[in-house]
Amino acid sequence: MALIAVIFSICIAFLDTGWATKPTTYHSICKLKKRTADCNGRRLSSVLEDLPAGIEELFLDANVIQTLSNASFIQYQVLQNLSLCANGLELIEPGAFLGIRNLSLLTLANNFLSLSYSVTAAALWTLTSLRRLDLSGNQLTELMMGSLIQHLSSLESLSIARNAIMRLDDSHFRNLPKLQYLDLQQNYIFEIEVGAFESMPVLQQLNLAYNYIPCIVQFDLAQLRVLNVSNNHIEWFLSAENDASFELETLDLSYNQLLFFPLLPKLNKLQTLLLTHNHINFYGKFFNNSKSSVQLLFLDGNITNITNQELWEENSHGNLSSLTFLDMSWNEFSYLPDHFFEGLISLVYLNISHNCLKTLNIEDREMLNTLMDLDLSHNLLSELQMNLDSGGSLTNLRKFNLSTNSLHGLPPQFFIYVTKITTIDISKNPIQICFPHNATSPNCVTFNYANSLRNLVLSGCDLSMLHCHFFKGTSLTYLDLSNNPRLLISGLGTLKDITSSIQVLYLRNTGLSAAGTKVDFSAFQKLISLDLSGNSLVYFPESLIDLKLYTLDLRMNFFHTLPQYFMERQLGKSLHVIYLSENPYDCCKMGWWDTLHSHGTIHIGDMSDITCNYSSRFISATDIPESVHHDCRWLTANMTLLYLVLILPTCLTLLFTFVIIFLIFRQNILQMLKSRHRKPSSY
């Protein structure tokens, strides 16, 4: 009996929730799934009253609800997640949320709550369990923001992004002791007073990106883990000079106006530092004998503090021992201080691309031994100074980008000691190739000991013909030799040592010409992507037909036609993407195009750009007029007759001319023949 009573009670409770009145997957307007009601984009002007009473999540985004009247959710007492984005919402009446005991997530983004913010504030104050609130995109000022959130002491996450906030002071975030995440991006903030965030002792993530902040000085939010102040106008970032232990792990200062390397806390846990797109440089070498300090004046009410800051001090940037990711690209570094890398004992990724570096010194033993990815591209480097031996630097390097510099070579024995490197980009450098007599020179490149290398980029290096064993000792899977116009004039002989491993091969503009040399790819059995664009190929390389290529680029060559039968061979079965434009195809020899175009699995990446030539007129291959097809068919069907019509008059003319000449000069011809063949008579 007790068991029956329990089952009976459960059934009554189930019926009472309203979930048994209708199937949980059906409603005339909304989509119901478990305890979630999705009513997005239904042109609703008010909250529905016939949803199951037990729903915990209600989505009303993209409707036309302008007012939430009192008791709008009185029947949804267990609601926990409510979203009302993009409704044109102007007013929430004070009793709108009465009856909701446990609402923890409320999203009101992209509405017009600024119009009646004081009334709406009274409604929000009733939500005593609210943990996450999104007020982004509501045209709120700092006064309106303060009024809306001042009694929401339970908040843990708050977004006020994309509003009209201009300044912050210590009154705006009072009574938010539990707030951990604060998003203020895309406002108009240009001033933050001292102590503006002090009333949030557990704040961990602060997003101030896309504002107008001119500087950050005396930064003292020791509890903060993530700070994003990217895309502002910051010229200075100075931490408070104290011995407090900062929890900061991520600092994003990218896209600002920084002139100096930021002064970081002495004690921090910083792992990611983003400084890209600033104006940072070190100035010590330029101002050795000049006054190198500046006085900073801080006004706090009636108290004035003056702090001296060393401008050219190159070792005062703070503790970087825990840093793993450092991006200093797109700045104005002309050099790095001698001891800059000493404290970077945990660094894994370093990007110093797009600067003005002329030399780089990594000669100290065990320097950057944790580094795996180094990007020095787009500088003015002409020399790399590295200490390379069994206990030297960069022993864990995997990726190395040196593109677009002035390098002639790599440090001697680079690949002997940097044994884990898999990817290197030396493109757009005037590199020289090492020969046996200068293999240890820093002014040339050799890959004889690059056993770990898998990806190599040598494009745009103005390389001439390489010796046949240049890649011996490597197992390359990716190779880019593009834009070396004289490199493969004599054919593919220089690639013979990597034919068994190469999978992706870029040979754009390398001097390949089928007319001059045999272009044989039959040994490249693992090749899946091949770029032959920008060469002088006239005939389709037959050796490609039996390869399992996935991507093939034939643009900017001299093809008049392509073999139609390649679609029936291995190439036609494996090929998925092909590029064919900028070739002088013959419009009367486009049978291959029709077959290719109708092929179900091959995607023509540049279909709209492919043209063919007909009577010195270029026509889109996808829209050849019927008149051209007709002319081409006539020419094909009557070619023999055409040749006969052209040749017969010529033959008849020659025969008639010969007869006339013979008749005119017959007597002379006969006498000449008689004199040549006359025999003397016997006596």
Residue, then its C-alpha position, 0 to 999 in steps of 0.5 A: m500500500a505504501l508503494i501504491a501511495v508513493i506512485f499515486s503521489i508522483c503521478i499527481a505531482f507530474l500532472d500538476t506541473g502541466w507537462a502531462t497536458k500536452p506532448t513534451t515535443y509539441h506546442s502550437i507556437c513554440k518548440l518544447k524539449k524536455r524542460t525547455a521552451d523555444c519561442n524565438g522569432r514567433r512575432l509574440s507581443s507578450v509572454l505565452e500563458d499556455l506553456p507547461a508550468g514546469i519549464e526551466e528554460l524559456f527563449l523569447d528572442a527576436n519577438v516584439i515584446q515591448t513591455l513585460s507586464n506584472a505577473s508575466f511569469i507567475q505560472y512559471q515558478v521554476l524558471q531558471n533561464l530566461s532570454l529576451c534578446a532583440n525584442g525592442l523591449e522598453l519597460i519591465e514592470p516592477g512585478a513582472f518577475l513575481g513568483i520566480r524563485n530561482l531565476s539565475l540567468l537573464t539575457l536582455a541584450n539588444n533592447f531599449l531598456s534605457l527608456s524606462y530604466s528606473v522602473t525596470a531597475a525595480a523589477l530586477w531588484t526582485l531577482t534575489s537569486l540572479r547569477r548571470l545578467d546580460l544588458s548589452g546593447n541597450q543604450l545605457t549610460e553609466l548612471m542607468m547601469g548603476s541604477l539597474i545593478q545596484h541591488l543585484s548582490s547575487l550576480e556572478s557574471l555581468s555583461i554591459a557591452r555595446n552601450a553608451i558608458m563613458r566613465l567609471d567610478d567607485s559608485h557604479f559597481r557597489n554591492l557586487p561582492k560575488l561578481q567574477y566576470l564583467d564585460l564592458q567592451q564596445n562602450y565609450i569609456f575614456e576614464i576609470e577612477v581609482g577604486a572603480f573595481e575595488s568593491m568586487p573582491v573576487l572579480q576574475q575576468l574584466n573585458l574593456a576592449y574597444n573603448y577609448i582608454p588613454c592609459i592604465v597606471q597603478f594597476d592593482l587588481a591583484q585578484l584578476r586572472v584575465l584582463n582584455v584592454s585591446n583596441n583602446h588608445i593606451e600609451w602606458f601600462l604601469s602596474a603598481e610598484n608593490d610586492a603583492s602577488f597578482e593572479l593575472e594569467t592573461l593580459d591583452l594589450s593588442y591594438n593600442q598606442l603603447l610606446f613602451f613595453p608594459l610594466l608588469p607586476k613583480l609577482n604574477k602568474l602571467q601565461t599569455l601576453l598579447l602586444t600585437h599592433n602597437h608602437i613599442n620599442f626599446y630605447g636604451k641604445f639611443f638615449n644612453n646619456s640622456k635623462s631617462s625618467v619621467q614624473l607621473l602625477f596622480l590625483d586622488g581627491n585632495i591627495t597628490n602622488i608623484t612617481n618617477q618612472e624610468l623610460w629607458e630601463e630595459n630590465s624593469h618590465g616585470n616577472l615573465s617566468s610563467l609566460t608561455f605565449l608572447d605576441m609582440s608582432w606589428n610593433e617597432f622593435s629595432y632590437l631586443p635588449d641583451h638579457f630580454f630572453e633570460g627570464l622567459i623560462s616557460l615560453v612556448y610561443l613567441n611572435i616578433s614578426h612585422n618589426c624592424l629587427k636587424t639582428l637577433n642574439i640567442e647565444d646564451r646556453e639553454m636560452l628558450n629551451t621550452l620554445m616550440d614556435l618562433d615567428l621572426s618573419h617580416n623583419l630586416l634580419s640579415e644574421l642570426q646569432m645562436n648558441l648551437d650545441s648539445g646543451g644549447s638553445l632552441t632544442n625543443l623548437r618545432k616551427f620556425n618562420l623566417s619569411t621576408n627578411s634579408l637572410h643568406g643562410l642559417p646558423p652552421q649545424f642548425f639542423i644537427y642540434v635543433t633536432k625536433i624542428t618539423t616546419i621552417d619557412i625561409s621564403k622571400n629571403p636571398i638565401q644561398i645554397c651550401f656546397p660541400h666546401n662551405a657546408t659550415s658557413p652561416n651564409c648558406v643553407t643545407f638540409n642534409y641533416a634535417n631528419s625531422l623536417r616535414n614542412l618547408v617553404l622556399s618560395g620567392c628566394d630566386l633560387s637557380m637549379l639545385h643539385c640533385h641531392f639537395f633534399k637528401g636526408t629529409s622526409l618532407t611531406y609539404l614543400d613550397l618552391s613557388n616563384n623561383p622562375r629558373l628553378l626547374i628549367s631542367g625538370l624535376g631531378t632535384l626532387k628525386d630524394i623526396t618522391s616517396s614522402i611528399q604529399v603537398l607540392y607547390l611548383r607555381n612559377t618554377g620554369l616547368s616546360a613540357a616542351g623542353t624537358k620531360v615532366d614525370f610525376s609517376a614516382f610521386q605516389k603519395l602526392i595529394s595536392l599539386d600546384l603547377s600554375g604559372n608555368s609554361l606547360v603546353y601538354f597535360p603531364e600524362s604521368l598525373i593520370d595514375l596519381k591519387l591527387y585531391t587538389l590540382d592547380l593548372r592555372m596560367n599555363f599554355f594548355h589548348t586542351l586537356p585529355q578527356y580520358f583522365m576522368e576515367r583513370q585514377l586521377g578522375k576518381s580521387l580528384h576533388v578540386i581543380y583550378l583551370s583558368e588563364n589558359p588559351y583553351d581552343c573552343c572547338k576542343m572542349g569535349w573534356w570540359d563537358t565531361l569534367h563539368s558534368h562530373g559529380t565529385i570534382h569541384i572546379g574552383d575557378m569555374s567563372d574565370i575559365t575562358c576559351n579562344y575562338s577566332s581570337r575572341f575569348i569566350s566564357a567556357t560556361d556560356i559558349p554560344e550555340s553558333v560557336h558549337h555549330d561552327c566547330r561541328w561543321l569544321t570537325a565533320n568537314m575537315t577532310l573535304l576542307y583539306l581536299v578543297l584546299i589542296l586540289p586546286t593547288c595540285l591542278t594549278l601545278l600540273f597545268t603550269f608544268v604542261i604549259i612549260f613543257l609545251i613551250f620548251r619541248q624542243n629544247i627539253l628533248q634535245m637536252l635529253k637526247s644529247r645526254h643519253r646519245k651513244p656513239s655508233s660503232y665502226 
